[in-house]
């Protein structure tokens, strides 16, 4: 039986998705020895296993802009179309692997499920010092690091380390948000099962608005959406489309069994649509997993809230900027909350958990309210957050800082050298 021995690195990143991969590459570029862990057999996260293969929001900057350039140059779906807004899911794996391969001090372990967090007593707060990974035959091994980055999407490492988790919709009293509820509840943003439909043979126009459960259908190689302009979308007619399938409420996105139930329910909801597509000559490529928009949010040194997004100003310790509206995907959320907001900044303090040292947060699980999460959760923004977390972790390793001691201006300096946008006057194109 193959039993692995314990490993060590400067930086350990848990989760090889839209935030974790940029975090690992960024840390390696600063000079840290990095181990990137992913429980799935493949890296890439949402574009690969949930088929969220269109980059919503922005800005597309830093490492994600490098990946996007490779996508456009090498992995167009249609011949001659280099400005397509979405790409086949496997293409994301390829471009991230290409960027990873350029970092000899970065190791990747896939199929590596983290089952526990190692925590030691410190002079002040408890210190996260590593993670425990499940090996073959029930064996376990530890990967230790000077700084651990939780890019799991669910905050699993932070929760196991004893951090305070926030879940569900906050009350107005929690953060003083104008559109928060009077009372807190445990409802999170709905899930969506995405799929790709591809017409076999000669493409024939088909009106996707006939589908009952497809809320958004994106035409490849065009700016058109069926929900916005069906006539123009029909004229584009490339024969391949990206579908935001049906909206499904999951009782608890932290529970894999409940997520599985939501996925089964979604399949049943979409069956009539898929039958209609098959009748019209379409093959259907279902994402392996239903898309989960929200899970645990970990309490940090600062909670990003709706008021921050609407302020139109950047925090002094901004390490990422975002341009995406508040988009809550909930039937009973106040309509007034789901509006455009000016460009906003994500402060470094939101990446630093309040309860422990040795740990940084990246991606959707950073410290933010339910409403704010509806804006910053998209891939371009979480990629920028991940890149900043990786830089910060590497600097902490080099300078012997705890993450809460890191100088945000030092992190910003490295990001700016890597052409990361950190101001509001970014290109929204």
N, C-alpha and C positions, 0 to 999 in steps of 0.2 A: 504494500500500500504506500502510495506517495504522500508523505507528510512533509509539509513545508516548514522551514525554520523561520524564526522571528527575523524581521527586517527592520531597518531604520533609514531615515531620510531627514533632510532639513525640514521639508514641507510635505505633508500628506494631504491630498485632496480627495474627498469622498464624494463621488458623483461625477460622471464624465458626460454631463449634458451641456446645455447652452451656456451655463455659467462656469461649470467645473473645468471644462477643457481650456477656455481662455485663462482661468486661474492658474492651471498647471503650467501652460506654456509661458505665461508672464513670469511666474516665479522662477522657471528654469532660465529664462533670458537674463534675469538679474543675477544668476549665478548659483542659485540654490539647487541642491540635489532633491529631486521631486519624485514622489510616487503618486500616481493617479489611479484611484480604485473605482470600479464600476461593477455593480451586481449583475447587469445584463451581459450577454456574450459580446455585445457590440457597444461601441461608444456613440455619442451623438445626441442622446436624449430625445427631446420632443420631436425634432424633425424626422428622426429615424424610427422611433417606436410608437409615436402618436400621429405621425404624418403632418405635423404642423410645419410644413416645408415652405411656407411663405413667411418672410420676415415682416411682421406688422410693427408699426411704430419706428422710432429712430432716436438718435441718429445711428446709422450703421457706420461705426468708427473703430479705430484700433484694430485689434486682432480679428474681430468679426469682418471688418472691411477687407482684410487680407483673404479671409475665407470666401467672402462674397465675390471678390475678384477672380479667384480660382474657379468658383462655380460658374461664373459667366463666361470665362475663357475656355473651360474644358468640358462642362457638363450640361450644355443646353439640350433640352428634350427635342426641340424641333430644329431641323437643319437650317442654319443661317440665322437663327433667332438667338442673339446674345444678350438681350435685355429682358428676358423672361423674369417674371416676378416670383415664380416658384420653380422648384427643381425636384427631381425624383429623390425620395428619402435617402437611398444609398449613396447619393452624391455627397451628402454632408459627411458621411463616414469617411469617404475618400479624401476630402479636402482637409479634414481635421487630422487624419492620419499623416497626410503629407506634411502639415505644419509641425506635428509632433515629432516626425522623423528627423527634423532638423535640429532637435535638442538632444544631444547625447546624454545629458544629465537628467533626462525625464524617462521614467519607466511607467508602463501601463499594465495594470492587472485587470482583466475583465473576468466576469463570472465570480467576482470577489465580493461576497455579501458581508457587510459589516454587521456584527451581531452584538457588539458591546463597545463601550468607550472606556479607555483607561484614564483614570483621574488620580492625581496625587495631591497631597497636602502642600500648600505653598506658604510663603510668609504672610500672604494676605488672603486672596481668594484661592479656591481649589484650582489646580492647573491640569488642563487636558494634555496628556502626554502621548497618546496613541490610540489606536483602534484595534479591536480584535476581529479577525476575519475567519469565516468558516471555511475549512478545507475539506478534503475528501474524507469519507467515512466518519463524519462527525468530528474530525480533528479541528483544532483551532490554532491560529498563530497570530502574533502581535506585530503590528507595524507602528513603530514609535517615530515621533517627529518633534522638532522644536516648536512648530506651529501646525495645527490641524485646521483645514478649511472644510466647513460643512457646506457642500454644494449639492446636498441630497435632494433638494426640492421640498422635503417634508420636515427638515430640521431634526432628523433622527439622531444624529450624533449629539447635537446640543441638548436635546431632550434627555437622552441617556446620561449625559454628563450632569444633569440636574438643573439645567437652565429653565427659566420660566417661559412657558409656551402660551401664546395667544391663539385662539381658534374661534372662528365664527364672527358674527357681526358685533361690533362694539356699540356701546351705548353712548349717548351724547355726553354723559358725565365722564366717560373714560378719557376722551381727548379733546373735548370741546368742539367737535366737528359739526358744522351747521346742518348736515343732512344725515347724521347718525340717528339711530333708533332711540326711542325713549328708554328701552330696556335691552340689555345684551341677550343674544341668542346664539345657537350653535349652527347656524346656516352659513354655508360658504358658497362661492360661485359654482354654477352648474358645470357639469362635464359635457364634453362633446366628442363623439366618435367620428373621426375624420376618415375619408376614403378618397381614392382616385378612380374616376370612371374613364374608360378608354374605349372608343368605338372601333370595332374591328372592321377591316376592309375600308372602302371609300367612305370618308365622313359624310354623314347626312344630317342636316340641321335637326336638332331636337330641342324643344323648349323645356329647359330645366325648371321653369316655374310650375310645371305640372307635378313636380315631386312634392309630397306633403311634408316631409321632415327635413328637407335640405334648406337651411336658413340662408346660407351663403354658398354660392357656386362661382368659382373664379376660373375665367377663361385663360388658357395658357397663351403666352406671347402677346397679350393684349391688356389694356387697362380696364377691360369690361368685366362687370359682374352681372349675373342674371337678375339679382334682386333690384339693382339700380337701373339697368337699361336692357331689358330682355331683347329688344329688337337689334340693338348694336351687338349684343353678345351672340345672338344667332348668326349675324353676318360674319362674325370673326371665325366661328366654326373650325377650330383646329382638330376636333375629335378627341381631345383629352382635357379633363377638367378636375379641379380640386374642390372637394365638397366638405363643408362644415356640416356633418351629418345631422343627427338629432340632438336636441338638448335633453339631458337626463340629470335629474337631481340624485346625488349620492348622499346617503344618510350620514356617512362619516368617511371622508377621503383619507383619514389616517389608518383605516382598517382595510387591509387588502381584500378581505372577504366581501365587505360592503362595496368596494370598487368593482369586484367581480360581478356582484349582483347588478350593479348599475350597467355594466357592459352587456350582460345578458338581456336586460330590459331594453337597452338601446338597439340591440340586434333585432329584437322582436318589433320594435317601433319602425325600423327601416325596411322591413321585409317587403312591404308592398311597393316601396320606391325602387328597391333593387330588382324586383320582378319586372317592373315597368322598364327599367333601364335594360335589363336582359332582353326583353321583347324587342327593343329597338337597337339591338346589336352591340350593346356595351358589355365589356368585361369590367368587373368591380374589384378593386384592390383595397381591401380593408386594412387599416392600421392595426398592428398587433395589439395595441393598447388604446383604451379610451383616454381622451385628453383630460387631465386633472389640472384645473387652473389654480386652486388654492388649497393649502393644507395648514400646517402649523406655521405661525410667525413667531420668531423668538424675540423676547424682550431684550433690547439693547440699551446702550448709553443714550440713544435718542430714538424716539418713535417717529418715523415719517408719517405725517397725517395729511388729511385733505387740505387743511389750512396752509401747509407748506407748499403743496402743489399749486395752489391758487395765488400764492404771494407774489409771483413774478420776480423773485430775488433768489440768489444762490447762497446757501450756507458757506461760511468761510472755509469749511473743511470738505467742500464738494469733491467727490472722487469719480462721479459719473453724472451725466445729464440725461434727461429723458424728454421725449416729445411723443406722447400718446395720451389720448383722452382717458378719463375715468370710464371704464367699461366693465360693468359688474356682472353681467350675465345672470341676472336674477329677476324673476317675474315681479316681485313686490318691492324692489329697491326704489327709492324716490327717483322719479324721472329727472328732477332738477340736479341730482348728483351726477348723472351720466352726461356730462357736458365737456366740451373742450377746455383744457387748461393751458396756461402759458408754459413754455419750457421750464423745467424744474431741475433741481439738483438733488443728488443722493449724498448725504453727509457720511463721512467715514465713521462717525459715531454709531450709525445704524448697522454697521458691520461688526461691531464689538459687543458681544453678549455681556449683559450686566452682571451675571452670576459667577462667571469663571474666567480664568486666564488661559493662555495657550491656544485659544480658539478664535477663528474668524468666521463670519457668516457670508455666504454668497448666494445670489439668486433670489428666488421667491420667498425664502425663509428669513430674509433680513428683517430687522425690527421696523415694522410699519403697521398701520391700521388696516382694517378690512377694506375701507374705501380707497385708501392710497394704493394698496396692493393691486386694485383693479386697474391702475395705470402703469405701474412700473414692472409688472409681472412678465411683459413680453420680451422676446428673445434679444433684440438689440440692446435693451436696457440692462437685462440681467447679464449679458455678455460683458458689457462695460463694467458692471459691478464685480463680476468674477475676475476680470483683468486687474482691477484695482486691488482686490483681495489678494491675488497672487503676488503682485508687486509688494504690498504691505507685508505679507508673510515672509518673503525673501529678505526684505530689509530688516525685519525683526530678527531673523536668524543671524544675519550678518552683524547687526549692531547690538545684539543681546537684549533687545527690547521685548517686553510683553506687548501684545497687540494694542492694549489700551494706552501704552506709553509711546507708541509710534507717532512720529511727526507727520501730520497729514500733508504739510508742504513738501516733505521729502517724497511721499508717494505721488503727489501731483507732479512733481518735477520729472520723475521717471515716466509717468503717463504722457506728459506733454512731449517728451523726447520721442515717444512711440507714436506721436501724432494722434493721441486720444483727445477728442473734443471735450473741453471742460468749461465752456461758456454757453450762453444762451443763443448767440448768433451763429448756430450751426446750420449746416445745409440740411433742409428738411426733405430734399428730393429722394 
